[in-house]
């Protein structure tokens, strides 16, 4: 048995996209224990809810995360709408679903690129980000923003998408679908990718369940849990099926995301085919009074918004639990027993977003 | 397991056109509804202050007495709420971004002096 040393990893580290700090207890080159620390980018966005009108806060809720921005605003609006008993028009629900799936595609493609970069596969990294750019172009053409859409409001959506534009979007997705499939094939079959990630950072199904893993981290370990199955927004009418892999290693977490990009393309196509006509927003009168837990499936996993309001225009309490926070205990479990050189790849596979974990 | 899976794509990229735009020689992509910056047609403004009240980042200051409209471009988050709530539709979103700056970016718009009769009408409309 060798001597134990502690190596600090992060918060500023070349491979980490976000400031998470890990104290790695090493025995020779092997990790015995990892102690995570967060708290470097706290912005106090939850406190801000006491100072802003609940309708204007949608735009701040959107800025909790720079990648799953639209999903945050939809979850916040869902909570307010349930408290106030607002029935959101069907067309608004469908368009919200389309934008949520678009943000899932761009988030996953971003992550796939980062992972390829972390294992030194620069060509694949550029390929994933080029595809992401195509998705972002459609986002900007329909919402006016690339990653901050600003298109959700309490009671509906701000902007409609014309039927012509919806047709164009589907045509564009049909055009890039072969490229997405090619990228998926590379992640599934390429020797470099498999050699780097197969059997690394294994999280068993029981551990994933006990430690509260969510999103692709849980689905890569064989847990069939996806909030979209509950049918919020328009997911209930689109015949949604979760993507589940069973090995629980880094490669399976990667493949879940890679397959979900294709599943998102299917969902968008189905949503456009079923798109109802009608208004895009419901008039909102009065202030919310009550409390509600709203759940949604972000690209990174299950997200919860808790809202408590007392009938005034400022909300009393807003609490957000983001997927990264719940994925840190499974991450600590995954890190036990792996080599020091594998730590960056394993940390990346939970898709850490510390910006939204600390808000 | 396969090897050289990326080769076909890499060769296609080698002979194909670059995927990136040669910015700034080629202008960046813009769409009709891209949110770049806010402008105001001050001659139509009635100085009701709706934009100031709804501005999430408190970037807009409207002075009814002095007939001025002021925006802090560095505070503005370009959400487009002011353009939506404007009763006269005199605030617009332009698709291009404002130029970068090292100091403050306050923009001060002075409205035309009010004709003595016209001043009462906008107040009645509110």
Interface residues (C-beta under 8 A of the other chain):
Chain A: X52 X56 X59 X60 X63 X121 X123 X124 X127 X130 X133 X137 X140 X141 X142 X143 X144 X145 X148 X150 X158 X159 X182 X185 X186 X189 X190 X191 X194
Chain B: X1 X2 X3 X5 X6 X9 X10 X19 X29 X31 X33 X34 X35 X54 X56 X77 X78 X79 X80 X81 X84 X93
